[in-house]
């Protein structure tokens, strides 16, 4: 057992955020000559790339979450705090929490990003995004409530609105959501209802640019769009959502404006930095990009503050290539490990080299046996790409039990097309559709569920 005096003599590294960047930095500093404190508002690490599978009933939240204390408990030099950071004082090297202060020698900020509605935050309640477990459960509730409400609806137009699913944003999250909902409607649920034909569902994916998966090579974007169409998704590119109101999505495509009645609208377009970016701007003079991400030096430090580092989605790293690095898990993992290594090198008196991201490639899944993979010069689609996507995601899951459970769930789903986590929790499924005097659709106030799961 290390004594408190020995711990206090060690350099204190404080990590804010238990996502990929923060967690991998902590693990790389485990059992080192440092004292480490990891702070997060949650007590678990969330594997965000699979949140869409929670939202569509394939996995449960516990399948893709791991308790931070369980992951880091074997490292005796690491303390985990379930807390929220409110401010930082770079001069005195103090971090302000709710009701207390914490001294640091080195600060690593890895608080990520949240949804961005391009100045239309009032859309948030109608079109939820997908960043947290709560987001995924709310999406899941809305998706399955839609089918339940359609089953009870006698008016054809109202039923059509319940069976219309609009996903805004054609990046990886939007593509994965659209494909998963299409598999639900056209495969998993098609025999479950008596009064509706779920294959009549309309899944509309709206993207503002000229193709889905814009960061990917054009040929893979084309393959992804073709796979979505085969699954039953309507892909609409070069289209901008100009309004969401009364469960009607207004879309502008060129000079044409259309209004789409839809009871289920899901947001997968745009992100903004966490509030810590603004704190670092105000307290440490950090420069922010348009999304509020911190523009970091080549070693991921905040300019003029070599003891403050920003990693993961919150970091704007523009020192490699023409564009800043993308906000994906492998970038955050490598940055977290790099900063930990840099701290070790500083303690050893050696000079670290600038961070450089080793891009192994990009992956996106569309549906069963349908994925696109760009591995440097190799571009793959179809079943082979799908299996690569599966093994890559199993590899990055943190704990062995999560890997095993997810693998079993995927195997079961592959052979049965069944999704066992189709639970409607929170608000009740006892939902009706009201139509106001202007003919606008509006969900009636739902009742509380008699059973919370």
N, C-alpha and C positions, 0 to 999 in steps of 0.2 A: 504494500500500500504506500502510495506517495504522500508525504506529509503536506499540510497546507502551506508551510513555510517554503518547501521545495517547489510547490506549484506556483506560488506567488513570485518566486525568483525567476521563473521562466517568462519569456516574451509572451504576451497575451494576444492571441489572434481571435478576433470576434467576427463571426460569419453571420450575416443577416440573410435568411432565406434557406429553406431546406429542399429546394428543387434540385435539378441535376447539377448546376454549377456549384451551389453551396455544399451539397452532400458529398460530391466527389472531392472537393477541396478539403472538407473535414476528414474524409477517409484517408486521403493522402498525407494528412498531418497527424493521423492517429499514432499514438505511442512515440511521438517525436519529442524533441527538446523544446516544445512549446506548450503553453496552456491554451486550449481552444474552447470557445463558447459558441455554440450554434443556436441562433434565435429564429423561431418561426411562429407565426400566429396559429399554426396547426401543429398537432403532435405527430404528424405522419408525412412521409414523402409520397407524392402522387405521381404516377406514371401517366402524364398527360397525353402522350400519343394514342393511348387506348381509351380515352374518355368517351369517344364517340360510340364505342362498343357498350359502354354502360348506358349511354343515352338511347341505344336501340335494342337493349335487352339481351345482348350476348353475354356480357360479364356483369358481375356485381362490384360495387365500389371496393370492397375488401380484396378483390382479386388483383387490383392494380394499385393498392396502397400498402405501405409498410411503415410501422411505427418507427420514428426517428430514434427513440431510445433503444429499441430492439436492434437497429442496424449499428448504432454507434456505441452500444453499451460495453463492448469488449475493449474499447480504447479508454484506458484509465485517465488520460489527460484531457478528455472531451466532456464538457458539460452541455446538456441540452436544456434550453429554456423555452417554454411555451409563453411567448411574450410578443408585444408589438412595439416597434421602434417608432418614436415620434419626432426625434430631432438628433442632430449630431453637432458637436463642437470640435472642429479639426484642430483648433489652437491648443485646447486643453486635452485633446484626445479623449473625449467623453461621448458616450452614446446615451441618449435619453430614452428611457422606456416609460411605460405608464406607471408613475409613482416611484421610480428609482433611476439611478444613473449607473453606468458601467464604464470603467476605464478600458482602453485598448492600446496596444502598441501597433497592431496592424488591423485594418478593417477591410473585410471583403463583403461587398454588397451584391446580392444575387436575388433580387426580389421580383424579377421578371416583368411581365406586361399583363394588361387586361384588355377588355373589349374597347373598341373605338367606333362610335357611331357617326363620325364626321359632323359633329355639331348637332346631332339629333338624338340627344340622350333620352328624350321622351319615348323613343322607339324601344327602349330597353325592356319594358314590361311586356310588350307585344312580341318582340323578336329577341329571345334570350340568346346569349352567346355560350361558348363552351370552354371554360377555363378551370372550373372547380367541380368537386363532387356534387355540390348543390346544383350547379348549372346542369350537370348531366342528369341528375334525378328529375329536375324540372322539365328538361327536354323529354325524358322518358315518359313522364306523366302526360305531357301534352300529346305526344305521338300516339300513345295507346288510348288515351281518353278520346282522341279524334275518331278512332275506329269504333269505340264503344258508343259514342254519340251518334255516329252515322248509322249504326245498327238500329237505333231507336227513332231516327228521323224519317218522317213520312213525306216531307216536302223535297222534291228532287233537287231543287237549287240549293237548299240548305245542306242536303246530303253531299252534294258535289263540293260545297265549300269545306265540309269536314274532311272530305277525302282528297283535298288539295294540300300539298306540302310544298312550301316555297323555301328554298335554301339560298341565302344571299351570300355570295362569295364562292369563287371557283378554285380556291387554293386547295391544299391537301385536306384540310378539315371539311370543307364544303363538299369535295368530291367523295370523301369517305362517308360522310353523313348521307348524301344522296344515294350512293350505292347501297348502303345498309338499309335505308328505308324502302328502297325498291325491292330488295330481297325479302323484307318483311311482307310487303303488300302482295308481291307476285308469287311468293313461295311459302313462307312460314305461316302466314295467317289465312291463306286462301280457302282453307276448309273449316276455319274456326267460327265463322259467322253464318247466320241463316237468312238474314234480311238484306244483306249487302254482298256485293261481289268486290272483294278487296283489290282485284286486278283492274278495277275501274279507277283506282287511285291515280292522281296526277302528281308526279314528283318533278318540280321545276327547279333547275339549278341556274341561278342568274350570276353572270360574271361581267364586270365592266370592261375588261380588256378583250382582245380579239380571240382568246383561247383560254381554256381551263388550264390549271397548273402553269401559270405564266413563268415561274422561275425555271421550269424544266425545258429540255430541248424540244423544239416545235414538233418533231415527229412523235415524241412520247405524249405530248399534249393531245395530238390528234388521235393516237391510239386510246388514250384515256377517255376522250369524248366518245369515240366509237363504242368502247366497252360500256359506258354509261347508257348510251342509246339502246344497246342490246339488252340491258337490264330493264329498260322501260323508263329511263329518266329523259325528260326534255331539257336539253342544254341550250341556254340562250345567252350568247356572248354579246359583247359590245352593247350592253344594256345597263342602265343606271336606275337604281331604286331612288325615286324622288320623294316618295311619301309612304308612310305606313300609318293607316288610321282606320278605326272601326273594322279591323280585320280585312282590310282591302290594301293590297300592295299596288302602288302606282309605279309603273316601269316605263322608262323612256328609252327607245331604241331608234337612234337617228331622229327623224321627225315624227315617228309614230309613238303615241302614248297609249298604254293599255292599263286597265285596272283589273286586278286579279283578286276575286274574293277567296280568301284562304284562312281557315281557322288555325293553322299551324304554320308559323313563320319562324325560321331559325337563322341566326346570324353567324356568319363565318367570314366576315369581311372586315379587315382593319383591326389594328391593335394600338394601344397607347401604353406608354411606360408607367410603371408603378409610381406612387407618390414620392418614393425615395429619390427619384431622378430630380424632382423639383427641390427637394431638401438639399441635395448635393450642389445644385445650381446656386441656391441662396447662401449656403454655408461655406462651400468650398470653391465657388466660382466656376463650377463645371459648365461646359457648354453642352447644350442639348440639341438634338436634331428635331425635325418637325413632329416626330412621334413622342418626343420627350425622353429619348434614350440618351445616355451619357456618352459623349465623344471622348474616347480614352486614348492614352498614349500607346506606343507599340508594346509596352509591357503590361497593358491593361490597367495601368494606374490612372487616376485623375490627374490632369496636368497640374504641376506645382504641388502635388500632394502624393509623394512616393509611397506613403504608408496607407493610402486608400485605393482599393482595387474594385473594379466593377466587372462582373462576369455574367455570362448567359444572355438572355433576351434583353436585359436592361442596357447592355453594352453596345455602343455603336463603334465597331472596329473597322476602320477604313484604311488599313495599312497593308492589305493584301488583295490585289486585284482592283478592278474598277468600281465594284460595288461593295458596300459593307457586308460582313458575314451574315448569313441568314439566322433567324431565330429558331434554331432546331436543336434537339437534344445533344447530338454529337459535338456541336460547337460548344455548348455549355459544359459538357463533360471534360473536353480537352482544355478549356479555359480554367476550370476549377483545378484540374491536376497541375496545369502550368503554374498558377499562382502559388500553389502549395510547394512546388519544386523551387520556385523563385525564392520563397521564404527560407527554405532549407539552404539554398545557395548563398543568400545574404548572411545567414548565421555562420556559414562556413567561410565567409570572406571572399567568395568568388563572384564574378560578374555574370549575371544571367543574360542570355540572348533574348531578342524580341519574340513574342508569341507568333507562332505560325500554325494555322489550321491545316490538318491533313484531311482533306475531303475525300472520304471513301465513296461518296455517291449519295444519291437521293432516291427515296422509295415512297410510293403512294399506292394504297390498295383501293380498288374499285368495288370488288365483290369476290365471291368464291371463285377461285381459279383465275381471277382477273386483277392484275396489278401492273405497275410500270416501275422499272428500276433503271437508274442511270449510274453505272459504276465506272467512273472515269471515262474511258473510251468505249466501254461496253454498255449497250442499251438493250434491255430485255423487256418483254411484255408477256402477258398470259400466265399460264400455270407455273412456269419456271420462276418468273418474277414474283409470283404469289408466295411460293415456298421460300424464296430468299427473304421476302418481307416478314414472313412468319418467324423464321429463325433469327433474324436481326432483332425483332421485338422481344422474343423470348430471351435472347442474350442480354438485352439491356434492362430487363426486369430485375429488381434489386435482390430479392430473397428467393431461396430455392423453392419454398412452398408456393409462392406466387407463380414461379415458372411452371411448376408441376400442375397447379390448378388450371392455369390459363391454357396449357397444352392439352389437358384432358377436355376442357370445355370446347376448345376449337375442334378437337377430333370428334367429339360427340355432335357438334353442330355440323361438321362436314358430312357425316354419314346420315344424320337425321333431318337436317335443315331446321332443327328445333332450337329455340332460344329460351333457356330456362329462367332468365331474369326479367320476365315480362311483367313485373309487378307495378301496379299503380299505387304509389304512396303519396302521402301529404294530403293534397286536396282530393276530394271525392270524384269518382267517375260519374256521379249523378249530375250531369251537366246538360242543359238544354240550350237551344239557340233562340235568341230573341232577334226580331227584325224591327228596327225603328221606323218612324214615319217616312224616312227618306229611303227605306229599303236597304239600309246598311246592316250587316251582320254583327252581332255582339253576343258573346257568351254570357249567359246569365250567371249571377254570382253563385259559385259552387258551394256545396255544403261541405262540412268537415268530414273526413273519412271516418267511418265507425271503427276502423282498425288501422293502426299505424304500424308499418312493417319496417 
